[in-house]
Amino acid sequence: MDADPATVISVLREMKKAGKGVIGMKIMGQGKLSHDPNRAIEHAAKLDCLDSFTTGFTNSKQLDEVVNKLPLLSVA
């Protein structure tokens, strides 16, 4: 990321408000959250400024975890 999460999210919200589609990239925090994918996925899925996101998988098991986790989230 080019700045701290709060700053980036603020910019993403401005972009969304301006009618832009927003894709969150590499939500695992450059690998820093690879030990806790549930936290990363839940955070990204609940952001009001993202239309979709990528995770930057390092293996197929992570893909399976995401596919199984998303339907269980209560995203408002």
C-alpha positions in Angstrom: 0.0 0.0 0.0 1.1 3.5 -0.6 -0.2 4.7 2.8 -1.7 3.5 6.0 -5.1 1.6 5.8 -7.2 4.5 7.0 -5.8 6.8 4.4 -6.2 4.3 1.6 -9.8 3.5 2.6 -10.6 7.2 2.7 -9.3 7.6 -0.9 -11.2 4.5 -2.0 -14.4 5.9 -0.5 -13.9 9.2 -2.5 -13.4 7.2 -5.6 -16.6 5.1 -5.0 -18.5 8.3 -4.3 -17.3 9.7 -7.6 -18.9 6.7 -9.3 -15.8 4.6 -9.9 -15.6 0.9 -9.6 -13.1 -0.1 -6.9 -11.2 -3.4 -6.7 -9.3 -4.1 -3.6 -5.9 -5.6 -4.4 -3.9 -8.2 -2.5 -6.1 -8.0 0.6 -3.7 -10.3 2.5 -1.6 -7.2 3.3 1.4 -8.1 1.2 1.5 -11.5 3.0 1.3 -10.0 6.5 -2.1 -11.5 7.0 -1.5 -14.8 5.3 -1.6 -16.5 8.7 -5.1 -15.1 9.3 -7.0 -15.1 6.0 -10.4 -15.0 7.7 -9.5 -11.6 9.2 -8.3 -10.2 5.8 -11.3 -11.6 3.9 -13.9 -10.4 6.4 -12.3 -6.9 6.5 -12.3 -6.6 2.7 -15.8 -8.0 2.3 -17.3 -5.6 4.8 -15.7 -2.4 3.3 -18.4 -0.2 1.8 -16.0 1.1 -0.8 -15.0 -2.1 -2.6 -16.9 -3.7 -5.5 -14.6 -6.7 -5.5 -11.2 -7.8 -4.3 -8.2 -10.0 -5.1 -6.3 -11.9 -2.5 -2.9 -12.7 -3.9 -3.2 -16.4 -3.2 0.0 -18.3 -2.6 -1.6 -21.7 -2.9 -4.9 -23.4 -3.9 -5.9 -24.1 -0.3 -6.3 -20.3 0.2 -8.7 -20.1 -2.7 -10.8 -22.9 -1.2 -10.8 -21.1 2.2 -12.1 -17.9 0.5 -14.8 -19.7 -1.5 -16.0 -21.4 1.7 -15.8 -18.2 3.9 -17.6 -15.6 1.7 -21.1 -17.2 2.0 -20.8 -17.2 5.8 -20.1 -13.5 6.1 -23.0 -11.3 7.1 -22.1 -8.3 5.0 -24.5 -5.4 5.3 
